[in-house]
Amino acid sequence: MAKFFANLMERKFSDAERTLKSVREKPFDNDEFKNGYLTALGGILLSSRSGDARDFLNRAPFDPKSMKGYRRDFGAFIKDGIHTPFDVGYFSAWSDFLHYRINSGG
């Protein structure tokens, strides 16, 4: 996933899309989790590409403190145990994205 996130951060959208396509072809242990994860990645890519100010990705503050807070909130949601595998996959993708941004200084 690092390759997808790196391409996204560098605004190499065609490369990110190719990487996402290859991830879609990989097997996951749970199809519902996979669908949620890939839905989130597709949305992150679309939001990045569009720059729409109404999207969370384009309007939320992404300073290190805020990103750690979002990641903590997404992690709590994942660990809650009452959500569907789709939801867990969706927020896992967001958590992975924030983890990448935090560790890459982006």
GUBAVEX-309889 format. One line per field, with one value per residue: residue number from 0; chain; x, y, z of N, C-alpha, C, O in turn; residue in three letters. Coordinates in nm, 4 decimals. Atoms other than C-alpha are relative to their C-alpha. Example, Ala and Ser with C-alpha at 12.3 -4.5 7.8 and 13.67 -1.06 7.14 Angstrom:
BEGIN
num <- (0;1)
cadena <- (A;A)
n.xx <- (0.0890;-0.0820)
n.yy <- (-0.1190;-0.1190)
n.zz <- (0.0000;-0.0060)
ca.xx <- (1.2300;1.3670)
ca.yy <- (-0.4500;-0.1060)
ca.zz <- (0.7800;0.7140)
c.xx <- (0.0900;-0.0770)
c.yy <- (0.1200;0.1090)
c.zz <- (0.0000;0.0730)
o.xx <- (0.1936;-0.0261)
o.yy <- (0.1181;0.2198)
o.zz <- (0.0665;0.0899)
residuo <- (ala;ser)
//
This chain:
BEGIN
num <- (0;1;2;3;4;5;6;7;8;9;10;11;12;13;14;15;16;17;18;19;20;21;22;23;24;25;26;27;28;29;30;31;32;33;34;35;36;37;38;39;40;41;42;43;44;45;46;47;48;49;50;51;52;53;54;55;56;57;58;59;60;61;62;63;64;65;66;67;68;69;70;71;72;73;74;75;76;77;78;79;80;81;82;83;84;85;86;87;88;89;90;91;92;93;94;95;96;97;98;99;100;101;102;103;104;105)
cadena <- (A;A;A;A;A;A;A;A;A;A;A;A;A;A;A;A;A;A;A;A;A;A;A;A;A;A;A;A;A;A;A;A;A;A;A;A;A;A;A;A;A;A;A;A;A;A;A;A;A;A;A;A;A;A;A;A;A;A;A;A;A;A;A;A;A;A;A;A;A;A;A;A;A;A;A;A;A;A;A;A;A;A;A;A;A;A;A;A;A;A;A;A;A;A;A;A;A;A;A;A;A;A;A;A;A;A)
n.xx <- (0.0805;-0.0872;-0.0156;0.1229;0.0012;-0.1074;0.0473;0.1071;-0.0589;-0.0765;0.0998;-0.0172;0.1276;0.0038;-0.0779;0.0784;0.1101;-0.0565;-0.0300;0.1287;0.0490;-0.0727;0.0481;0.1322;-0.0190;-0.0572;0.0993;0.0102;0.0633;0.1428;0.0436;0.0704;-0.1072;-0.0674;0.0852;-0.0060;-0.1350;-0.0168;0.0906;-0.0654;-0.1151;0.0545;0.0491;-0.1159;-0.0563;0.0927;-0.0050;-0.1296;-0.0006;0.0990;-0.0253;0.1293;-0.0133;0.1007;-0.0486;-0.0789;-0.1426;-0.0392;0.0386;-0.0457;-0.1400;-0.0869;-0.1225;-0.0286;0.0881;0.1325;-0.0073;-0.0070;0.1342;0.0861;-0.0424;0.0457;0.1453;0.0263;-0.0422;0.1020;0.1143;-0.0361;-0.0082;0.1278;0.0545;0.1424;0.0152;-0.0111;-0.1331;-0.0123;-0.0339;-0.1349;-0.0904;0.0039;-0.0752;-0.1385;-0.0685;-0.0251;-0.1028;-0.1270;-0.0364;-0.0485;-0.1275;-0.1004;-0.0235;-0.0705;-0.1387;-0.0736;-0.0094;0.0912)
n.yy <- (-0.1196;-0.1172;-0.0507;-0.0729;-0.1239;-0.0870;-0.0570;-0.0936;-0.1194;-0.0684;-0.0355;0.0860;0.0684;0.1161;0.1050;0.0446;0.0796;0.1291;0.0736;0.0405;0.1109;0.1216;0.0384;0.0607;0.1368;0.0827;0.0595;-0.0418;0.1054;-0.0257;-0.0804;-0.1207;-0.0896;-0.0453;-0.0986;-0.1235;-0.0551;-0.0533;-0.1142;-0.1154;-0.0417;-0.0651;-0.1314;-0.0841;-0.0361;-0.0923;-0.1281;-0.0622;-0.0427;-0.1050;-0.1201;-0.0533;-0.0543;0.0597;0.1317;0.0039;-0.0022;-0.1324;-0.1078;0.0251;-0.0348;0.1174;-0.0189;0.1262;0.0230;0.0359;0.1315;0.1007;0.0062;0.0729;0.1403;0.0561;0.0171;0.1096;0.1222;0.0331;0.0487;0.1333;0.0925;-0.0018;0.1343;0.0067;-0.0464;0.1024;0.0073;-0.1084;-0.1210;0.0174;-0.0154;-0.1404;-0.0835;0.0487;-0.0682;-0.1372;0.0060;0.0262;-0.1229;-0.0971;0.0523;-0.0327;-0.1458;-0.0363;0.0492;-0.0585;-0.1437;-0.0671)
n.zz <- (0.0000;-0.0048;0.1366;0.0312;-0.0772;0.0498;0.1263;-0.0329;-0.0605;0.1045;0.0997;0.1172;-0.0086;0.0895;-0.0658;-0.1152;0.0536;0.0398;-0.1229;-0.0565;0.0826;-0.0386;-0.1333;0.0207;0.0491;-0.1063;-0.0904;-0.1395;-0.0787;-0.0126;0.1154;-0.0439;-0.0450;0.1223;0.0669;-0.0779;0.0125;0.1358;0.0144;-0.0622;0.0827;0.1193;-0.0403;-0.0302;0.1305;0.0659;-0.0709;0.0276;0.1404;0.0264;-0.0786;-0.0458;-0.1352;-0.0887;-0.0428;-0.1226;0.0346;0.0470;-0.0906;-0.1370;-0.0232;0.0009;-0.0765;-0.0704;-0.1145;0.0519;0.0633;-0.1059;-0.0576;0.0931;-0.0002;-0.1278;0.0108;0.0929;-0.0681;-0.1001;0.0764;0.0491;-0.1142;-0.0707;0.0058;0.0365;0.1378;0.1037;0.0610;0.0971;-0.0748;-0.0544;0.1135;0.0419;-0.0928;0.0003;0.1106;-0.0441;-0.1035;0.0696;0.0711;-0.0991;-0.0502;0.1029;0.0005;-0.1228;0.0043;0.1122;-0.0200;0.0917)
ca.xx <- (0.0000;0.2952;0.3348;-0.0294;-0.0008;0.3321;0.1858;-0.1159;0.0923;0.3071;-0.0133;0.0784;-0.2820;-0.2387;0.0299;-0.1892;-0.4765;-0.2559;-0.1409;-0.4997;-0.5919;-0.3205;-0.4442;-0.7960;-0.6592;-0.4980;-0.6826;-0.7966;-0.9092;-1.2534;-1.4312;-1.6484;-1.3397;-1.1691;-1.4664;-1.4632;-1.0871;-1.0916;-1.3929;-1.2046;-0.8896;-1.0958;-1.2598;-0.9278;-0.7947;-1.1053;-1.0971;-0.7276;-0.7746;-1.0829;-0.9709;-1.3383;-1.3408;-1.6459;-1.4506;-1.2972;-0.9596;-0.9576;-1.1045;-0.9752;-0.6570;-0.3748;-0.1182;0.0540;-0.1625;-0.4883;-0.3773;-0.2883;-0.6303;-0.8105;-0.6061;-0.6863;-1.0577;-1.0514;-0.8608;-1.1200;-1.3943;-1.2130;-1.1608;-1.5173;-1.6249;-1.9779;-1.9134;-1.9377;-1.6231;-1.6937;-1.6822;-1.3681;-1.2021;-1.3082;-1.1671;-0.8586;-0.7729;-0.8120;-0.6017;-0.3312;-0.3371;-0.2981;-0.0231;0.1625;0.1159;0.2317;0.5429;0.6289;0.5965;0.3100)
ca.yy <- (0.0000;0.2296;0.2577;0.3638;0.6223;0.7541;0.8001;0.9709;1.2120;1.2930;1.3507;1.0734;0.9719;0.7407;0.5483;0.5350;0.4032;0.1290;0.0330;0.0240;-0.2023;-0.4483;-0.4422;-0.5244;-0.8415;-0.9638;-1.2040;-1.0896;-1.3164;-1.1550;-1.0266;-0.7802;-0.6314;-0.6121;-0.4272;-0.1734;-0.1261;-0.0792;0.1516;0.3780;0.3758;0.4590;0.7456;0.8772;0.8706;1.0418;1.3115;1.3737;1.4001;1.6248;1.8643;1.9087;2.1291;1.9444;1.6175;1.5284;1.4754;1.8281;2.0208;1.8555;1.9864;1.7409;1.8656;1.5860;1.6327;1.6191;1.3175;1.1265;1.2135;1.0914;0.7730;0.7155;0.7665;0.5320;0.2734;0.2896;0.2403;-0.0635;-0.2203;-0.1524;-0.4986;-0.4043;-0.2970;-0.4964;-0.6220;-0.3652;-0.0814;-0.2214;-0.2469;0.1062;0.2643;0.0406;0.1940;0.5434;0.4472;0.3071;0.6254;0.8443;0.6183;0.6643;1.0430;1.0694;0.8603;1.0269;1.3749;1.4528)
ca.zz <- (0.0000;0.0518;-0.3251;-0.3647;-0.0872;-0.2185;-0.5661;-0.4159;-0.2105;-0.5139;-0.7149;-0.9574;-0.9985;-1.2966;-1.1092;-0.7974;-1.0068;-1.1542;-0.8063;-0.6842;-0.9751;-0.8745;-0.5130;-0.6359;-0.7939;-0.4703;-0.2436;0.1010;0.3839;0.3883;0.0764;0.2678;0.4382;0.0971;-0.0517;0.2315;0.2088;-0.1673;-0.1510;0.0871;-0.1272;-0.4349;-0.2486;-0.1230;-0.4796;-0.6176;-0.3476;-0.4031;-0.7761;-0.7613;-0.4898;-0.3928;-0.0828;0.0544;0.0919;0.4276;0.2621;0.1228;0.4145;0.7312;0.8884;0.8277;1.0743;1.2734;1.5841;1.3866;1.1833;1.5002;1.6410;1.3279;1.3307;1.6980;1.6271;1.3273;1.5329;1.8098;1.5516;1.4095;1.7521;1.8655;1.7537;1.6516;1.2949;0.9748;0.8013;0.5260;0.7810;0.9423;0.6010;0.5105;0.8245;0.8124;0.4754;0.6195;0.9197;0.6894;0.4826;0.7910;0.9241;0.5944;0.6004;0.9602;0.8987;0.5687;0.7090;0.4726)
c.xx <- (0.0848;0.0158;-0.1230;0.0006;0.1079;-0.0428;-0.1078;0.0566;0.0801;-0.0893;0.0237;-0.1225;-0.0102;0.0770;-0.0755;-0.1151;0.0477;0.0312;-0.1288;-0.0581;0.0698;-0.0416;-0.1362;0.0106;0.0556;-0.1094;0.0090;-0.0666;-0.1514;-0.0423;-0.0698;0.1005;0.0710;-0.0818;0.0020;0.1338;0.0185;-0.0932;0.0635;0.1173;-0.0468;-0.0509;0.1122;0.0642;-0.0880;0.0028;0.1298;0.0025;-0.0920;0.0312;-0.1262;0.0093;-0.1024;0.0457;0.0869;0.1493;0.0483;-0.0357;0.0516;0.1446;0.0846;0.1363;0.0221;-0.0941;-0.1389;0.0011;0.0059;-0.1356;-0.0971;0.0340;-0.0455;-0.1507;-0.0358;0.0376;-0.1015;-0.1239;0.0251;-0.0065;-0.1313;-0.0678;-0.1460;-0.0253;0.0202;0.1434;0.0228;0.0450;0.1421;0.1029;0.0109;0.0869;0.1436;0.0801;0.0315;0.1103;0.1375;0.0495;0.0570;0.1336;0.1123;0.0322;0.0790;0.1472;0.0805;0.0149;-0.0952;-0.1277)
c.yy <- (0.1261;0.0619;0.0825;0.1351;0.0969;0.0665;0.1042;0.1314;0.0818;0.0434;-0.0707;-0.0905;-0.1213;-0.1168;-0.0559;-0.0894;-0.1383;-0.0867;-0.0509;-0.1173;-0.1295;-0.0482;-0.0684;-0.1463;-0.0939;-0.0588;0.0604;-0.1156;0.0141;0.0937;0.1290;0.1043;0.0591;0.1071;0.1338;0.0698;0.0656;0.1175;0.1254;0.0486;0.0702;0.1397;0.0973;0.0473;0.1027;0.1380;0.0738;0.0595;0.1201;0.1305;0.0641;0.0396;-0.0571;-0.1346;0.0115;0.0160;0.1397;0.1139;-0.0179;0.0466;-0.1271;0.0310;-0.1290;-0.0301;-0.0446;-0.1398;-0.1108;-0.0153;-0.0763;-0.1486;-0.0697;-0.0265;-0.1157;-0.1335;-0.0448;-0.0573;-0.1435;-0.1024;-0.0147;-0.1367;-0.0099;0.0381;-0.1145;-0.0061;0.1094;0.1278;-0.0072;0.0161;0.1452;0.0867;-0.0482;0.0681;0.1439;0.0041;-0.0238;0.1246;0.1038;-0.0443;0.0336;0.1492;0.0445;-0.0383;0.0557;0.1499;0.0785;0.0309)
c.zz <- (0.0000;-0.1393;-0.0417;0.0705;-0.0475;-0.1304;0.0235;0.0527;-0.1018;-0.1165;-0.1337;-0.0075;-0.0914;0.0610;0.1206;-0.0464;-0.0441;0.1228;0.0635;-0.0788;0.0382;0.1390;-0.0120;-0.0407;0.1068;0.0877;0.1401;0.0742;0.0048;-0.1127;0.0407;0.0507;-0.1224;-0.0711;0.0733;-0.0164;-0.1366;-0.0279;0.0584;-0.0841;-0.1266;0.0308;0.0307;-0.1308;-0.0703;0.0655;-0.0272;-0.1392;-0.0211;0.0721;0.0542;0.1471;0.0979;0.0557;0.1244;-0.0316;-0.0360;0.0946;0.1420;0.0168;0.0089;0.0600;0.0799;0.1163;-0.0458;-0.0614;0.1041;0.0682;-0.0891;0.0038;0.1280;-0.0057;-0.0935;0.0632;0.1036;-0.0684;-0.0451;0.1134;0.0750;0.0016;-0.0392;-0.1458;-0.0989;-0.0519;-0.1050;0.0705;0.0551;-0.1117;-0.0444;0.0913;0.0184;-0.1110;0.0387;0.1050;-0.0627;-0.0728;0.0966;0.0588;-0.0988;0.0010;0.1221;-0.0092;-0.1157;0.0130;-0.0884;0.0617)
o.xx <- (0.0397;0.0202;-0.1095;-0.0251;0.0847;-0.0246;-0.1111;0.0159;0.0886;-0.0408;-0.0040;-0.1159;-0.0713;0.0332;-0.0743;-0.1459;-0.0208;0.0070;-0.1345;-0.1161;0.0054;-0.0429;-0.1643;-0.0777;0.0543;-0.2127;0.1176;-0.1332;-0.2223;0.0079;-0.0532;0.0865;0.0956;-0.0268;0.0077;0.1396;0.0674;-0.0573;0.0587;0.1327;0.0117;-0.0324;0.1045;0.1012;-0.0380;0.0046;0.1302;0.0490;-0.0564;0.0056;-0.1231;0.0388;-0.0881;-0.0108;0.1636;0.2198;0.1643;0.0030;0.0623;0.2241;0.0479;0.2398;-0.0719;-0.1356;-0.1953;-0.0902;-0.0582;-0.1735;-0.1741;-0.0548;-0.0899;-0.1972;-0.1244;-0.0327;-0.1287;-0.1851;-0.0638;-0.0567;-0.1430;-0.1325;-0.2001;-0.1402;0.0844;0.2188;0.1348;0.1392;0.2163;0.2062;0.1199;0.1711;0.2299;0.1962;0.1417;0.1964;0.2360;0.1688;0.1595;0.2222;0.2205;0.1491;0.1693;0.2353;0.2035;0.0762;-0.0786;-0.2155)
o.yy <- (0.2328;0.1841;0.1885;0.2381;0.2176;0.1870;0.2075;0.2393;0.2042;0.0946;-0.0159;-0.2092;-0.2213;-0.2315;-0.1767;-0.1903;-0.2378;-0.2073;-0.1647;-0.2085;-0.2342;-0.1685;-0.1634;-0.2265;-0.2156;0.0041;0.0950;-0.1987;-0.0854;0.2056;0.2314;0.2233;0.1795;0.2078;0.2391;0.1915;0.1781;0.2083;0.2326;0.1688;0.1705;0.2320;0.2153;0.1640;0.2025;0.2398;0.1953;0.1716;0.2128;0.2389;0.1789;-0.0435;-0.0389;-0.1830;0.1066;0.0922;0.1729;0.2282;0.0793;0.0373;-0.2222;-0.0112;-0.2065;-0.1448;-0.1390;-0.2189;-0.2145;-0.1259;-0.1590;-0.2338;-0.1844;-0.1315;-0.1954;-0.2329;-0.1641;-0.1516;-0.2282;-0.2133;-0.1004;-0.1729;-0.1203;0.0460;-0.2150;0.0902;0.1582;0.1936;0.0910;0.0801;0.1942;0.1629;0.0292;0.1040;0.1923;0.0920;0.0385;0.1551;0.1659;0.0380;0.0768;0.1874;0.1274;0.0400;0.0515;0.2151;0.1992;0.0877)
o.zz <- (-0.0415;-0.1536;-0.1028;0.0082;-0.0532;-0.1477;-0.0434;0.0094;-0.0919;-0.2174;-0.2404;0.0245;-0.0536;0.0528;0.1440;0.0171;-0.0206;0.1237;0.1101;-0.0200;0.0459;0.1649;0.0610;-0.0103;0.0883;0.1109;0.1868;0.0125;0.0202;-0.1232;-0.0255;0.0225;-0.1285;-0.1158;0.0099;-0.0343;-0.1469;-0.1028;-0.0019;-0.1056;-0.1676;-0.0485;-0.0037;-0.1436;-0.1222;-0.0037;-0.0472;-0.1601;-0.0938;0.0197;0.0985;0.2330;0.2188;0.1538;0.1390;0.0345;-0.0119;0.0704;0.2167;-0.0767;0.0780;0.0085;0.0973;0.1332;0.0095;-0.0376;0.0875;0.1067;-0.0403;0.0077;0.1242;0.0386;-0.0627;0.0450;0.1165;-0.0182;-0.0362;0.0954;0.1625;0.0999;-0.0453;-0.1894;-0.0682;-0.0371;-0.1198;0.0263;0.0502;-0.0920;-0.0742;0.0439;0.0597;-0.0919;0.0130;0.1020;-0.0230;-0.0715;0.0687;0.0818;-0.0590;-0.0031;0.1113;0.0261;-0.1133;-0.0715;-0.1057;-0.0032)
residuo <- (met;ala;lys;phe;phe;ala;asn;leu;met;glu;arg;lys;phe;ser;asp;ala;glu;arg;thr;leu;lys;ser;val;arg;glu;lys;pro;phe;asp;asn;asp;glu;phe;lys;asn;gly;tyr;leu;thr;ala;leu;gly;gly;ile;leu;leu;ser;ser;arg;ser;gly;asp;ala;arg;asp;phe;leu;asn;arg;ala;pro;phe;asp;pro;lys;ser;met;lys;gly;tyr;arg;arg;asp;phe;gly;ala;phe;ile;lys;asp;gly;ile;his;thr;pro;phe;asp;val;gly;tyr;phe;ser;ala;trp;ser;asp;phe;leu;his;tyr;arg;ile;asn;ser;gly;gly)
//
